[in-house]
Amino acid sequence: MKALVYGGPGQKSWTDVPDPKIQNPSDVIVKVETTTICGTDLHILKGDVPAVTKGRILGHEGVGTITETGSSVTGLKVGDRVIISCIKSCGHCANCKTGLYSHCMGEEGQSGIGWVFGHLIDGTQAEYVRVPYAENSLHLLPEGVSDEQAVMLSDILPTGFEIGVQYGRVKPGDTVAVVGAGPVGLAAIATAGLYGAATIIAIDLDANRLEKSREFGATDVVLSGDADWKDQVMVLTDGQGVDVAIEAVGIPATFSMCTDIVRPGGNVANVGVHGKSVELHVEDLWIRNINISMGLVNANTTPMLLKLVAQDKVPADKFATHHFNFDQFMDAYDTFARAAETKALKVVITA
């Protein structure tokens, strides 16, 4: 089969590799029909994730059809169309039983690490993929939900909702600011209304992404390159600051922006993946009663979000801005890596 293979920092290729095979009774093989590229894949290619070794097939998002099942799989069958979750779940360890799938203690990949696809085992940017713990790591795709909508449920929608909205403790009537209007930030914007946010402020350097954010539910936008960006946010909150500030970039400056605009007693939810240390001014924050949260997605809300997507209550289809087929994988990476120029949000790649 063909797959997108990591060759070390700065190196990747769409090349021939052996087909995956069933290794454990709980495995299935999925023929990948739709996949996409995540910002994490770009981090890997920069060499930021040393656990990813040369020869690894990248990707942790996908939709496809089951072609083979392991001997213990009874709830899934050949021919089922499924969403592949970005997080493994053995379903029976102590962490999985509490919904903390991000720290599944199953031995696949590594015990205690839920993100394994394209990281510790071969991923979804391939014609076929082996899925461990299949009955707990796949979701049956209902009629009426397109592959393009469904692939957004592999990662970005549950990430924005769980780590941004839920961890940020959004409640009815809140004013929420999302710093970073990329795909995950837009996912937080698109789902903040589920918990009753009254005002949703998108903050970004890119005017195009700010304009797009209105389609996902942003009520107000602020261009962070403006000298008075903070004053603009404060005007929108009557000078009090926001109830919840969601960081969706992953750099020190945007984290500081969140702590600057959150009101006393408010919540800062860090969603962005940080490659550098962040200075935390506890000497200033403690007296403001600020709560700070962060984490890796559990994907335990995917079934609920899938129902909402099926009912057109979450605009999953709006994330897809560019389309490619598998033999254009290298072009898809180039387009996604130059998102500021190409105006790409999510690139959808189909077999």
C-alpha positions, 0 to 999 in steps of 0.5 A, a space after each residue: 500500500 501507499 502511505 505518508 512516511 516520516 523520514 526524520 526532521 524535514 523529510 516525508 514521502 508518499 511511498 510503498 510500505 507493507 500492508 498492516 496486519 492483525 496483531 492482537 485479537 482486538 484489532 481491526 484493519 480499516 481501509 482509509 477513505 478520508 483523512 486530513 493533516 493536523 498541526 501536530 503533524 507539522 510539529 513532528 516534521 520540525 523534529 519537535 516530537 522525538 518519540 516519532 521515529 524514522 519510518 513511522 506512518 503519520 496521521 491520527 485522523 480518518 474515516 474508512 471501512 473495516 476490511 478485517 477484524 480480530 478474533 475478539 471483535 464482536 461489535 464491529 464487522 467487515 463493511 462497517 463505516 467508521 470514524 477513527 478516534 485520535 486516542 486509543 482506548 482499551 476500555 477496561 483500565 482504571 483511566 479508561 473507566 473514568 473517561 480519561 482515554 488520553 492516558 489509557 494504560 493499555 500496552 499498545 504504543 505505550 502504557 499511559 499514553 492515549 495518542 498513539 496513531 502517527 506517534 508510537 504506532 503507524 497512523 492514518 495517512 495511508 491506504 490502510 491502518 491497523 486500529 487497536 482496541 477497535 471496539 472502543 477506538 472506533 465510532 460507527 458512522 451513521 447515514 447522513 454524515 459525510 466523510 468530510 464532516 466525520 473526519 473533523 470528529 477524529 480530533 479537532 472537534 472533541 479537542 476544542 470542546 473538551 479541553 477548551 469549553 469543558 475544561 474552561 468551565 463555560 456556563 450559560 451567559 459567559 463571555 468567552 475569548 478564543 485566542 487563535 482562530 485556527 481549526 482547533 480554536 474554531 472548534 472551541 468557538 463552534 462548541 462554546 454555544 453548547 454550554 450557553 456562552 452569550 458572547 464569543 470573541 475570536 482573537 487572531 493575527 489573520 483577518 481572514 480567519 477572523 472573518 471565517 470565525 463568524 461562520 462558526 459562532 463568533 459574535 465579535 472579532 479582534 485583530 491581535 495585531 492592533 495596538 489596542 487589541 486588549 482595550 477592544 476586548 475590555 470594551 466588549 466586557 464592560 472592563 471586567 475581562 472575559 469569563 473564559 479565555 481559551 488559548 489555541 495557538 501554543 506559544 508564550 505570547 498567546 498564553 500571556 494574552 489569555 491571562 491578561 484578559 481573564 476576569 477575576 475568578 475566571 478560567 484560562 483553558 490552554 488547548 495549544 501544544 507548547 514547544 517552549 516554556 511559558 512564564 507563569 506570573 503566579 505573583 499576579 494571578 493568585 490574588 485574582 483567583 484565576 483557574 488554569 487548565 490544560 490537557 490532551 483530548 480524551 475523545 470521550 465526547 465524540 459520540 455526543 458530538 457525532 449526534 449533534 453533527 448529524 443534526 446539523 447543530 455543529 458546523 463540521 462541514 465548514 472546516 474543510 477548505 481544500 480538497 486533495 486525493 491520495 496521490 496529491 498528499 505532498 501538495 496537501 502538506 504544502 498547502 496546509 503548511 502555508 495556511 496564512 497564504 493559502 487560507 487553509 483551515 483543514 485539508 481533506 484528502 480522499 482515496 
